[in-house]
Amino acid sequence: MTQHLYSIVIIIAIVIFAIYRRVRRNIGWQELHSRKLIIRTCILFIIGLVFLSVGLTHPISLISDVVGILLGILLAYYGAGLTTFEKREKNLYYRPNIWIGSTVTFIFLARLIYRFYGMYTAGILTSTVSPEQANGYQNISVAVGSSWSAGLLLIMFAYYIFYYLILLRKKKQLTQSEN
């Protein structure tokens, strides 16, 4: 039981640290590092593909996934239009729109809290699973999420993938016009 509790504490600490980093990236000037943006884009793309592949098995889930991706792309283009750029010495900095980034982060947090609440009420987190569900495999749908839940998550993935791609394109345009 204590090992289970330690696992939950470690997961919560990692999630809180990730949220802190996400919020910090939405506030103030950020240096535009092409390599970091490419790595983040690739990681988010791979994870997003995993969530999308899970949704391919159910038509309603596929619809919510596509809607989530389209909303993420729209938010990315809108957010990139509101992003300001500044050249300092030899480096390019950008300041993302705090409201767009905060909205996407809020959607992610709301989905995460809802998912943990569903897992808690199903007994997955507290190990109070009924005897007929002792192996816990019957509760896997609660842990993974509903058909619309993955669509909410894909809003975040699509937003950051396309937002980072737009930032990379803008950096390339600004360096070409400078030369």
C-alpha positions in Angstrom: 0.0 0.0 0.0 2.8 2.4 0.8 4.5 1.7 -2.5 1.2 2.5 -4.2 1.0 5.8 -2.3 4.6 6.7 -3.2 3.9 6.0 -6.9 0.9 8.4 -6.7 3.0 11.1 -5.0 5.7 10.8 -7.6 3.2 11.0 -10.5 1.5 14.1 -8.9 4.9 15.7 -8.4 5.9 15.2 -12.1 2.5 16.5 -13.2 2.8 19.6 -11.1 6.4 20.2 -12.4 5.1 19.8 -16.0 2.3 22.3 -15.3 4.7 24.8 -13.8 6.9 24.6 -16.9 3.9 24.9 -19.2 2.6 28.0 -17.4 6.1 29.5 -17.3 6.4 29.1 -21.1 3.1 31.1 -21.5 4.3 34.1 -19.6 7.0 36.6 -20.7 9.7 36.5 -23.3 11.0 33.2 -24.4 14.2 32.6 -26.4 13.4 31.0 -29.7 15.6 27.8 -29.8 14.9 25.9 -33.1 16.3 22.6 -31.8 14.1 22.6 -28.6 11.0 23.5 -30.7 11.8 20.7 -33.1 12.3 18.1 -30.3 9.1 19.2 -28.5 7.2 19.1 -31.8 8.4 15.6 -32.5 7.5 14.3 -29.0 4.1 15.9 -29.0 3.4 14.5 -32.5 4.3 11.0 -31.5 2.2 11.2 -28.3 -0.6 12.8 -30.3 -0.5 9.9 -32.8 -0.8 7.4 -30.0 -4.0 9.1 -28.7 -5.3 9.4 -32.2 -4.7 5.7 -32.9 -6.7 4.8 -29.8 -9.6 6.9 -31.2 -9.6 5.1 -34.6 -11.4 2.2 -33.1 -14.6 4.1 -32.3 -16.3 6.5 -34.8 -17.6 8.9 -32.1 -14.1 9.1 -30.6 -12.6 9.7 -34.1 -15.0 12.6 -34.6 -14.1 14.2 -31.3 -10.4 13.7 -32.1 -10.7 15.4 -35.5 -12.7 18.3 -33.9 -10.0 18.6 -31.2 -7.2 18.7 -33.8 -9.0 21.3 -35.8 -9.7 23.5 -32.8 -6.0 23.1 -31.8 -4.9 24.2 -35.3 -7.2 27.2 -35.2 -6.0 28.3 -31.8 -2.4 27.9 -32.9 -2.9 30.2 -35.9 -4.7 32.7 -33.9 -2.2 32.5 -31.0 0.7 32.8 -33.5 -0.9 35.9 -35.0 -0.9 37.5 -31.5 2.7 36.4 -30.7 5.2 39.2 -30.7 8.8 38.9 -31.7 11.9 40.8 -30.6 15.5 40.6 -31.7 18.0 41.0 -28.8 21.6 40.9 -29.7 22.0 37.8 -31.9 19.0 35.9 -30.5 15.3 36.0 -31.4 12.7 36.1 -28.6 9.0 35.7 -28.7 6.2 36.5 -26.3 3.2 34.2 -26.6 -0.3 35.4 -26.0 -1.0 34.6 -22.4 -4.8 34.1 -22.9 -4.5 31.6 -25.7 -1.8 29.6 -23.9 -3.7 29.7 -20.6 -6.9 28.5 -22.3 -5.1 25.5 -23.8 -3.4 24.8 -20.4 -6.8 25.1 -18.6 -8.4 22.6 -21.0 -5.5 20.2 -20.3 -5.8 20.6 -16.6 -9.6 20.2 -16.6 -9.3 17.0 -18.5 -6.5 15.8 -16.2 -8.5 16.5 -13.0 -11.6 14.9 -14.5 -9.6 11.8 -15.4 -8.1 11.5 -11.9 -11.6 12.0 -10.4 -12.9 9.2 -12.6 -10.1 6.9 -11.6 -10.6 7.8 -7.9 -14.4 7.1 -8.0 -13.8 3.8 -9.9 -11.4 2.7 -7.1 -8.3 2.6 -9.4 -6.4 5.1 -7.3 -7.5 3.8 -3.9 -7.4 0.1 -4.6 -11.0 -0.3 -3.4 -12.0 -2.3 -6.5 -14.8 -4.8 -6.0 -14.0 -8.5 -5.9 -15.5 -9.1 -9.4 -13.1 -6.4 -10.7 -10.1 -7.6 -8.8 -7.7 -7.5 -11.8 -8.7 -3.9 -12.7 -8.9 -4.5 -16.4 -12.6 -3.8 -16.4 -11.8 -0.2 -15.3 -9.4 0.5 -18.1 -12.0 2.6 -19.9 -12.2 4.8 -16.9 -8.4 5.3 -16.8 -8.1 5.9 -20.6 -11.1 8.2 -20.9 -14.3 8.7 -22.8 -14.7 9.3 -26.5 -14.7 13.1 -26.1 -12.0 13.3 -23.6 -9.2 12.4 -26.0 -10.5 15.1 -28.3 -9.9 17.6 -25.5 -6.4 16.4 -25.1 -5.7 16.5 -28.8 -6.5 20.3 -28.8 -3.4 20.8 -26.7 -1.2 18.5 -28.9 -2.4 20.1 -32.1 -2.0 23.6 -30.7 1.5 23.2 -29.6 2.6 21.2 -32.7 1.3 23.8 -35.1 2.3 26.8 -32.9 5.9 25.6 -32.7 5.9 24.9 -36.5 4.7 28.5 -37.1 7.3 29.9 -34.8 10.0 27.9 -36.6 8.7 29.3 -40.0 8.6 32.8 -38.6 12.2 32.5 -37.3 13.3 31.4 -40.7 11.5 34.3 -42.4 13.0 36.8 -40.0 16.5 35.5 -40.4 16.2 35.5 -44.2 14.9 39.1 -44.2 17.7 40.1 -41.9 20.3 38.7 -44.3 
